[in-house]
Amino acid sequence: MRISTASVMIAALSLAPLGLVQAQGAQTKPQAQEQTQAPSDQSAVIRTIQVVNIKDLKPEARSMVENVASKTSQEDLKSLRSSIDSTPEAVSALKAKGLTSAQIVAINIADGVLTLFAKTA
């Protein structure tokens, strides 16, 4: 699993809502139109959202996520959580796990998958 640095995490955050909007719009397009998109366009589209509790990660992965989270400013976390709250798909994925954006400490975007890392008490 790749974990982004704090600055890359914030850069990815700024793309997350756009990617989710693109994924939502892509669902309404006919199949033929989707196939004509360039592969680079498809890599920016978020197709899946997964929520991972960091306590469920292996120790080395948990350490990496906690390291990124510890270097993230409160302002950046506020921006991250605001972006998540403005994305219905992300809110729905969190609710399905009984979580809120306030518990998200980091994200990762890779291969069309947005991973939200949650820290619970």
Buried (B, 14 or more C-beta within 10 A) or exposed (E): EEBBEBEBBBEBBEBBBEBBBBBBEBEEEEEEEEEEEEEEEBEEBBBEBEBBBBEEBEEEBBEBBBEBBEEBEEEBBEBBBEBBBEBEBBBEBBEEBEBBBEBBBBBBBEEBEBBBBBBEE
